[in-house]
Amino acid sequence: MTMQYDYRDGQRRGGGAFFGVLLSIALGALALGVFVHHARSGLAGRLVSMITGRPMTIVTAPDVIDKIERLSRLETVVYSMDTVVEGNESNPVLPDALAGDKLLMIVHGQTIAGVDLSQLKPESVQITEGKDGRTIHLTLPASQVFLTTLDNGKTRVYQRDTGLLVKADPNLETSVRQKAQGELQQAALTDGILDAASKNARATVTAMLEGLGFAHVDVK
């Protein structure tokens, strides 16, 4: 007895099954890629983390605002100055030698400026996604002077002249100190402390955002 087998039909069935498996694998890989790309948080995010073997972290605008606000008052510039400030009181009738009160004060102080990041608004942050990565545009609050102080250890009365007919005014030194603070702050403003504070704040925040994974960072 001779038995004959027709292999042609079996080959066709085997080839169709093979290509079907390849198609299923390709479609599965495509679906997985789409899922990983679009997964953001929740269960999907956790599944992506399990599949890729690394945490899936997507930074949103509220996340950015929260992280920046934690910096609070970002002090970026300290302006120091040494100067001599004069204060005097005169009598409209008598000469200073009789009724005047004058003092010279050597002053050392500093003005601190920066950006109050707690004033950052949600509309100040815009995040977009493109083929070459995520982009963030952020507008910082305006820079401002936080504080102007005198160093009491280095500030002192250098000279004081009081008229023969009057006593030294105990409030004169206080008023001269206030005057010195005003002059120090004005000098810092004239020298561009606010521009420097904005520039330094932009550099600091830019570095932080780049560390969060943004491909393109635009901070104004």
Secondary structure, 3 states (H helix, E strand, C coil): CCCCCCHHHHHHHHHHHHHHHHHHHHHHHHHHHHHHHHCCCHHHHHHHHHHHCCCCCCCCHHHHHHHHHCCCEEEEEEEEEEEEEEEEECCCCCCHHHHCEEEEEEEEEEEEEEEEHHHCCHHHEEEEEECCEEEEEECCCCEEEEEEEECCCCCEEEEEEECCCCCCCCCHHHHHHHHHHHHHHHHHHHCCHHHHHHHHHHHHHHHHHHHCCCCEEEEC
